[in-house]
Amino acid sequence: MNWDRIEGNWKQLKGRVTEQWGKLTDDDFDVVNGRREQLAGKIQERYGVAKDEAERQVTEWERRAGDDWFDKATKRPTDKV
């Protein structure tokens, strides 16, 4: 997945991130603001994992997300599926 797309649609995608990392707070999301490095840092902080583990988790989430998921997650209620 293109991380620029995540950053550009961060508000719509926060729910998906929350599903994966429920310990992240609204303040954490404001700091992350769609930026990959900040997300990994907040995962490190909240879950007490090493930097390489946080990076691995973000990479895995990114891989699973894929473009189909991205398109569905950002559709407006008036869009046709």
N, C-alpha and C positions, 0 to 999 in steps of 0.2 A: 504494500500500500504506500502511496505517496504521502509522506508526513506533512507536506504542505497542505494537502486536502484536510488532514486532521486538524491542523492548526487553524485553518480557515473556517472550519465548522465545529470548533471546540464546544460551543454551547449546546449544539444538538447531540454531540457525542459523549458528553459527560456521563450520561446514564449508563452507557456501555462500559465506560471506565470504572464507574462505581460498582457495576456487577462484578468486575474482576478484582478490584481493590477497594472494598467497602470501608476500610479504615481511613481513607482519605476524606478530609473535611472540605466544606465549601471554601474555606480560606486557602486550603491546599490547591483547589482547582483554580482559584483566582491567581495564585502565584504561578502555577504551571501554565495556564493560559494557552494550552495546546503545544507547548514546547517539550520535545522529547527528553532532553537532558534534565529539565526540571521535574518531569514526571518520574524519571528514574531516581532522582534525588529524593523526592517525597516518598517513594516506595521504600527506599533505603531507610529513611527516617522513621516512618510509621511502622514498618514491619521488622526493623532491626536486621536487615540482610546486608550483605556485602555489595559493593558497587557492581561487581560482575554478575551477581545473582539478580539484582534489580534490572540491569541491562538485558539479561537473558529473558526475564519475565516480559519486559516491554517488547522485545524482539518477537517472542512467541505470541503475544497478544496481537501484535502487528501482522504477523503471518496468518493467524487465524481470522483476522478481521476481513481481509480481502476486499476487493472492489464491490462485489455483490452486496455484502453486508453494509458497506459504506453507503451505497446508493439507497438501500432500504432505510438505513438509520437517519438519513437526512431528507427523506421525502416529506413534503408538507401534506397535511390531511387532504388538501384539494388535488394533489398529484395522483395520477392513475398509476397503478403498479403494473 
